[in-house]
Each structure stands twice: as C-alpha cells, then as structure tokens.
Amino acid sequence: MGSDLLLVLAGDVMTGRGIDQILPAPGSPRLHEEYVVDARSYVDLAEHLNGPVPRAADPSWPWGDVLTTMRDAGPAVRVMNLETSVTTSDEIATGKGIHYRMNPANLDVLRAADVDVWSLANNHVLDHGVPGLLETLESMHAAGLRTVGAGADEVEAWACARIPGEGRVLVTAVGHASSGVPWSWGAGPGRPGIALLPDLSDATAEKLAQTMTDDGRDRDVRVVSVHWGGNWGYRVPDDQRRFAHRLVDAGVHVVHGHSSHHPRPAEIYRGSLVLYGCGDLVNDYEGIGGYEGFRDDLRLLYLVRLDTATGGLRSLTMIPFQSRRLTLRKADPADVEWLARTLDEASRRYGTSVVVAEDGLVLRPAG
C-alpha cells in the first residue's frame, strides 16, 4: 500500500467583475450585460445584503477562511478552475450575455491561494476575444501560475500539467459545449482557444485518457478537470456519467467536474472519485436573487486523499463555507447540516452518501 497524496480541489473561481472592483487595481467597470452596465453594482448588491465590503482589499480577502483551511490541510496538489479572463482587452465575444475579466495588475489574488494548476477550459476565458485569452496566458505565466486547458494552439491547449512528487500528478483540463462554450472557441492548428471536447463518446474518453498515459509511468495519478453541464440542478445527465466512467476505465483516477453554481453529486466508481460539479468557490453572486433554493451562497473545498500506489480514493472531506461581504467564512452548523442532507439525497442514486463529520462533510458508499 502506498502513502497518501492530498489533492485540494474546488470548482469555479470567478475573480472578474465585482471581485476585481474591490481589489487594489480595479480594471474598467464597464459591462455589456442586459441589465447591469457597471461591475460595481455587484458589490452594491452584496453590501445591501450583508454589509460593507472593503475597497482596495487585500488579495486574501475574497478567499477568507479558505486560505487557513488549505494551509492547515498540509502539503497538497491544488487544482481549481479560473472562470474569467485576465486582461485589459476591450474586445467583446459576441453572442454572450455575460463577460468576465480581471485586471492583470490584480493577479496577487490568484497567487494568494498558491494553486498548483489553474484550469482555463471554460466558457468565460475568451469573453474578451483571442487578445484577451493571449494576455491571460501571458500574464499568468509571467506570474508563475501554471495553466491547462487553453493555449495559443491545440498542442498547448491539450497539454497536461505534470506535478512532480513521490508519484507524479498529471492534470488535463477540457471543456464541453453543455457548459455554454461556443464551438468556435476550440483550439486548432495555429488557432488559440481551449481544449474543447468534440463529444462525450467512449472514443473521445479513451483518446483523452491515452494522452495522459503515453509515457507509460504506472504510478502517475491522473486528474481530468472538465467544465460541463448547466448551472442549476442535481441530476447528472447520462452521457456525462458514462463519459466519466469511461475515463476511469481508461486509467483516470479523479474526474474533477465543474460549471454548476452549486455542488452536485459525487460518485465512487471502481475505487476512483468522480465529482460531477464542485460548484463555485469565489464569485460576486452574493445578493443576486432567483435561485435561493439551491443555496449557492454555500461553497465547498474538496480534500481528496488518494493512495499514491494505486491512485484509488482513500477519503473525501468537503469543507463548507459561506459567502458574506464577498469573502468566505466557515459555514454555520445549520447550513452544514442543510448541505449534508441535500447532497446526501442527490448522491444516493449514484451509490454514495454524505454525512457530517468533525472536519466537514464526508463522502461514503451508500449503505
């Protein structure tokens, strides 16, 4: 039996729009939305609901208690999805109602979390066109931030990150049209874009997994980070579940799904972890009404312990937080209980249960 490997995973980190406006170097607040034209309006909504939000806030502010939790968890490989462009580009992607960007001068907000791999394969990284994507890549790489899932061409977009250790961790990121990614955003020969799945077929799953196993190192832990599905709801489409299972069959150890604004079910398939939707972690949605029943103010950080010898799941602990004043604080016990009941009910049809433990929520096989 091998030793433990800790992965720290989260879903969407959206540091554009209102979050960008409270940081030390806010970019232009101009928006091109149907109802909101100034990003500072999202800060106003949060303040109306929960009280004052600091301006020129420390880069640690949007993370709040998450940073302490990650530090206390110990050495880990951290993977999150950055769902915003990092650019000053004024080019606007057509056919989209929402556009996210943060000022590159605010990159300290990403450095504060000490994330090992940022997935960019999502439906917002090209919100400000190819110039915005190229500036995103240039700015993040200059800041020492590793990215996957997007690139100046298809080779870069589909390349996996390799994190050294007792057993390497390989991370690949892909997007799917079901999350709202336009087909035109797919990277191609000499064409910047994201690693966009053509479909969710068995053949595509096997081809994707093969790109992570070509060098034949059996002890590698393989993580596929995939941006897919709608924003709301707990039921997992059959094609997504089948695709996740095929990835595991082909040698992937963790399927790290995201796109939904709230956590979705998790499954243990053949000893491997499938997270169908991790929900948002950082965003400016506080005070936006319409989907209160899903409690998207509650966020999760996923602590995944794997056996380094096999890549198999040893445990999953989910730490609940609540967004208040555009920062994250540990969730109250009543909210933790609500989240446990909700996820337990949603996950049981996939053979797992969720219970409250001393350190957070724990995933177990359904009894």
N, C-alpha and C positions, 0 to 999 in steps of 0.2 A: 504494500500500500504506500502511495506517495504522500508527500506533505501537502499542506493546504496552500491554495492560491486564492487570494481575495480579489474579486472584481467589484468595483463600485460603479453602478450603472444608474443613469437617470434618463428621462425622456427629453422633452424639448426645453432648450434654454433659449429664451427669446429676449435678447438684450437690446433690441431696437425700440423705436417709438418712445413710449413713456419712460422705460428704463434708461435709455440713452439720455433723456432730458434731465434726469436727476443726477447724472454723473458729472465729474469735473469739467468735461469738454463736450457739452451737448452739440450735436450737429443741427442742421436745419430742421425746424419742427414741422415744416410743410408736409402735409399728407394729401393723397389723392383718393380718399375714400368718399363714399356717397354721402355720409352724414358727418364725418369728422375731418377737418382740414388742418388741425394743429395737434401735434403729438402731445403737447402739454395738457390737452383736455383729458387724456387718460390718467395723468397724475391728479388732476382735479377730481375725477371720479373716485379714485382711491382715497383721497383726503376727505371727500364728502362722506364716505362710508366709515372710515376708521381713524381719521385724524391726520395731523401734519406729517408730511414726508419731507425729509431734508433735501435741500438742493446742494449741488457740488458735493454729493455724498461720497463717502469713502468707497472705493471699489468693492469692498467686502459687504457693503450694505444690502444689495439685492440677494445675497446668499444667506445672510444671517446665521442662524444656528446650524445650517448645513456644513459650514466650514469646520466648526468644532466637532461635529459628528464624524466627518471624514478624517480629521486629524486623529481622533480617539480610536478610530477603527484600525489604525496601523497601516503598514505598507500594503499597497494595493495598486492594481491597474485600473485607472478611472476612464470611463468612456461615456460621452454624452453627445447629444445631437444639438448643434448650433443652428437654430432656425431663424437666421437673419443674415443679411449681407453686412459686410464690414467695409463701408465705402462712403465716399462723398459724391458719388455719381448721381446726377440728376436724371439719367435715363430711366424711363418707367416701362416695365414689362406690360404689354397690352393684354387685355382680356382677364385681368386680375383685379379684384376689388380691394385687396389689402396688400400693402408693400412694407417690408421691414428693412430697416438699415440702422446701423450704429456707426458713430464716428470712429475711425481707426485710432484717433487720439484717446479713446476710452478702452483700449484693449487691456488695460490693467484689470478690468472687471473679469475677464476670462483668465488672466494669469493668476488671479486671486484664488481660483479653485484648483489650480495645479492638476488639471485634467491631462491625461496621457494622450488621448486620441479624441479629436472632435470629428464627428460625422457631419458632412455637408450635403449629403444626398437627400435633399428635401425640396419642398415646394415654395421656399422663400429665398434661397441663396442667389437666385438670378432675378429677384424682384427689380433690381436696378440694372438689368441688362448684362451683357458679356463684360463691359468695362467694370461693372460692379463686382462681378464674380472674380475677374482677374485681380482687382485691387484687394478683394477679400483674401485671396490666396497669398498674394504678395505680402500683405500686412501681417497676416497670421504667421506665415513662415518666418518673416523678419523678426517677429516677436518670440520665436522659438516654440510656436504652437503647432503640433502635428495634426494634419487633416487627412481624411479619407473620404472617398465618395464623390469628389468633384476635382476637375483639373482642366488644364489648358488643352488637353486632348483625351481620347478614350483610354490611352495607356495609363496616364496619370490618374484619371477618374476611377478606374477599376483596380488600381494597385492596392494591396493591403499593407497595413502598418505592421511592423514586426517589433514587439517589445521584448527585449532580452530578459532572461531570468533563469531560474532552475529549469523551467520548461518555458519556451517562448510562448507569448500570446500573439496570435495573428488576428487582426481586426480588419474586416472589409465592410464597407457601407454601401447600400443600394437604396434607390427609391422606386416607388411604384405609382402608376397613374391613379390608383384609387385614393391616394392622399392629395390629389389635385396638382400633381406635377404635369406641366404641359409636355406633350411628346417632343416638341421642338427643343426642349432643354437637354435631351440626351447627348452626351459627348460622342464625338465621332473622330475619324481620322483628321487631325488638324483642326478640329472644331471643339471649342471649350464647352463644357457642360457637366452634367452629373452622370453617375453610373445608374442608368435607368433600365430597370428590368423590362424586357420586351413582353413578358407574360409571367404567369405563375405555374408553368408546366413543370413536369418532372425533369424534362431535358434541361430546362433553364436552371433548376435547382442543382442538378448534377454538375453542370458546367461551372456554376458559381463555386460550388464546393471544391471542384477539381483545381481551380486557380489557387486554392489555399493549401493544396496537398502535393503540388508538383515536385517540391524538393525532397519529399519522402521522409521528413522528420516526424516520427510517430508521436513524440512527446509534446508536440505543439498543441496548445489549447486554441481552438478556432472559434471566433465570435463573428457572427454576421449581424450587423446593425441595419435594420430595414425600416424605412419610413413608408407606412402603408395604412390604408383604411380611412374611414370617416372620423369626424371629430367627436361624435357622441354615441353612446350605446355600448352594451356589454357583450352582445353576441358576436362571435368570431365567424366571418364568412368561411364556408367550407374550403374554398380554394386557398385561402391563407393558411388554414390549418394543415391542409395536405402539403402545401409548399414547405412549411416549417418542418413537418415530419420528414419530408424527402431530404431536406438539408441535413437533418440529424442522421438519417440513414446513410448519407454520403460522407459523414465524418465531421460535421459541425457540432460543437459542444454547447454553445449558447446562441439562441436566437433572440436578439435584442430589438423588440418591436417598439415603435413609437409613431405618433401623429395625433392620436386622440387627446383631447384636452383633460381627460381624467384617466385614472388607472383602469385597465381592463384585465381580464382573467390571465392567469399563469398556468402552465401545464408542465408536468414532468413526463417526458416521452423517452423511453428506453434509457432512463437514467440521466437525460440531458434536460436542461431548463429552456423552456420556451416562454418568453414574455411577449404577449400579443400586443400590449400597449402600455407603456410606462407612465403615460400622462405627462403633463407639463411639470417643470420644476420652477423655472424663473420666467415670469411674464408680467405684463401690465394689465391683466384682465380684471383685477380687483375693482368691483363696482359696476361691471358690465352685467346687465340682467338678461334673463331669458332661459337659462339652463340651470337654475339653482338646485333642481332636484338631483343633479349629478355631483354637487358639492365640489366644483373644480377649484375652490379655494384650498382644498386639501391636496397635498403633494407628497410623493413618496421618493425616498432614496433607497436603492436596492443594494444590499450587501450580499454578494453571491460567493459562497465558498465552494471551491472545486478541488477535487483530487488531482494533483499535478501529474500523477502517473497515468490516469485514465481520462481526465477531463470531465469525469462524472460529477454530478451535483452532490455536495455534502449537505449544504443548507442554504436557505434563502431567508434573510431577515429584511423586512421592509420598514423603514423608519418614517413615520408620518410627521409632516409639517403643515403649518397653515400660513397662507399669505395674508399679512396685515401691514399696511403702510409701505407696500412694495418691498418688504423684507420677509424672511421666512423664520418662523418660530416653531418650536416643538408644539405639536397639536395637543389640545386638552384631552383628558381621558374619555370624555363623552364622544368627542369626534373620532378618537382612535377606535372606540367600540363601534361607532356607526360605519366606519370604513371597513373594519373587520367583517361585520355582518354582510355588508354589501358585496365585498369581494368574495366572501365565502359562498354566498348564494350564486354569484356569477361564475365562480370557478368550479363548482361541484359537477357541472355537466362535462367538464374536461378532466375529471378524475382527481381533483385536488381540493383541499380545504384551507382556509385561512383562519388562524387563531391569534388571540392577543397573548404575547409573552412579555417577560420583563423588559426586553430590549426593543420591542416593537411588535410588528406583525410577522408571523412565521407561516411559511407555506409547508403543507404536509400532504401526503397522499390521502385522499378521502377515505374515511373508514366506513 
